[in-house]
Amino acid sequence: MKGTIGEEEMKRRLKLFLIILLPILGLLLLGGKIMNITKKPEQKVTASSSKKVVQKSEEEIKKEQVAYLKEHEKEIVDYVKAQSPKIESVQIDWDQTQWSDGGLTTPKYYINVFGGINHIDDSGWGIDIPINNDQSIEMREMFMLHEPTIGGKPIS
C-alpha cells in the first residue's frame, strides 16, 4: 500500500529521533547540574530573634567555624593519630586553615585543616571537614585530604 510506513522505516525514524533528542536532554540535565554545582554558599547568614535580624559576614562565620574546630581539637588530633601507630603527637597549624568546595565531583563545601606530627618540621597532613548548608560543621564526616608524611613520604 502506498502512503503507509513500513516497520523498517519506523525503526529508522525512531533511531534518528533518539539520536537528536538524547544529546539535547543530556545538555539540559548537565546544565542544571552545573548550575547547582557552581552555586556559591550564601555570603551572609541571618540569625533571627524576636526583635531584630542579625547578619553575619563571611569573615565572622569563618571565625566562628575555626573557634568550633578549636573546641573539637581533640577529635581532629585523635583522627590524625589513628592513621599510624608511629604518630605520637599532632600539631595543628590554624593559620593554614582554608575553605574550599569539592569541585565537580563533590559539590560540597569544606574546611581544610593542616598540621604536622611528632614536632617534626618537614612533616604534614591534611583533613577535609564538610560544612553543612546552614554553615555548621560536620565533624563525624571528616576525612584525610592527604595522609601524614615526613619529608614528603608517607609514614609506613
C-alpha positions in Angstrom: 0.0 0.0 0.0 1.2 3.4 -0.9 1.3 6.0 1.9 1.9 3.6 4.8 5.3 3.5 6.5 7.0 0.1 6.8 8.4 -1.3 10.0 12.0 -0.7 9.0 11.2 2.9 8.1 9.6 3.4 11.6 12.7 2.0 13.3 14.9 4.2 11.2 12.9 7.3 12.1 12.8 6.4 15.8 16.6 6.0 15.9 17.0 9.3 14.2 14.6 11.0 16.6 16.5 9.5 19.6 19.9 10.5 18.1 18.6 14.1 18.0 16.7 14.1 21.3 19.2 12.4 23.7 22.0 14.9 23.4 19.6 17.7 23.9 18.2 16.1 27.1 21.7 15.4 28.3 22.7 19.0 27.9 19.6 20.2 29.7 20.3 17.8 32.6 24.0 18.6 32.7 23.3 22.3 32.5 21.1 22.1 35.6 23.7 20.0 37.4 26.4 22.5 36.6 24.3 25.4 37.8 23.7 23.5 41.1 27.4 22.8 41.5 28.6 26.3 40.8 26.0 27.9 43.2 28.0 29.6 45.9 27.1 29.4 49.6 25.3 32.4 51.0 27.6 35.4 51.7 25.6 36.3 54.8 23.7 34.2 57.2 20.9 35.7 59.2 20.0 34.8 62.7 16.6 36.0 63.8 15.5 37.0 67.2 12.1 38.3 68.3 13.3 41.9 67.9 15.8 42.1 65.0 17.7 40.2 62.3 21.4 40.0 62.7 23.5 39.4 59.6 26.9 37.8 59.9 29.7 38.4 57.4 31.6 35.6 55.8 34.6 36.6 57.9 32.5 36.3 61.2 31.2 32.9 60.1 34.7 31.7 59.4 36.0 32.9 62.8 33.1 31.0 64.5 33.9 27.9 62.5 37.5 27.9 63.5 36.5 28.5 67.1 34.2 25.5 66.8 37.1 23.4 65.4 39.4 24.5 68.2 36.8 23.4 70.7 36.8 20.0 68.9 40.6 19.9 68.5 40.9 16.5 70.4 38.7 14.9 67.7 41.0 16.1 65.0 44.1 15.0 66.9 42.7 11.6 67.6 41.7 11.2 64.0 45.1 12.0 62.7 46.8 9.8 65.3 44.6 6.9 64.2 46.3 7.0 60.8 49.5 5.4 62.1 50.9 4.0 65.4 54.1 6.0 64.7 52.2 9.3 65.4 52.8 10.3 69.0 51.7 13.9 68.7 49.7 16.0 66.3 50.2 19.8 65.7 47.5 21.8 64.0 48.5 24.9 62.1 45.4 27.0 62.4 47.0 29.8 60.2 46.9 27.4 57.3 43.1 26.7 57.6 41.3 27.1 54.2 37.8 26.9 52.9 37.1 25.1 49.6 34.5 23.3 47.6 34.8 19.8 46.4 34.7 20.7 42.8 32.6 19.0 40.1 32.6 15.5 41.7 31.5 16.5 45.2 29.8 19.9 45.2 30.0 20.3 48.9 32.0 22.9 50.9 34.8 22.0 53.2 37.2 23.4 55.8 40.7 22.2 55.1 42.8 21.8 58.2 46.6 21.1 58.1 49.4 20.4 60.5 52.4 18.3 61.4 53.3 15.3 63.5 55.7 14.4 66.3 57.1 18.0 66.3 59.0 17.3 63.0 59.4 20.4 60.8 59.0 18.7 57.4 56.0 16.6 58.4 52.5 17.2 57.3 48.9 16.0 57.0 45.6 17.5 55.9 42.0 16.7 56.5 38.7 18.0 55.0 35.7 18.7 57.2 32.4 19.2 55.5 30.3 22.3 56.0 26.5 21.9 56.1 24.2 24.2 54.2 23.4 26.0 57.5 27.2 26.7 57.8 27.6 24.2 60.7 30.5 21.8 60.7 30.1 18.0 60.3 32.9 16.6 62.4 31.8 13.0 62.0 32.4 13.2 58.2 36.0 14.4 58.3 38.4 12.6 56.1 42.1 12.6 55.1 42.9 15.2 52.4 46.5 14.0 52.4 47.9 11.3 54.7 50.5 12.0 57.3 54.0 12.4 55.8 57.6 13.1 56.9 59.8 14.7 54.3 57.0 14.3 51.7 56.9 10.5 52.2 54.0 8.6 53.8 54.6 7.2 57.2 55.0 3.4 57.0 
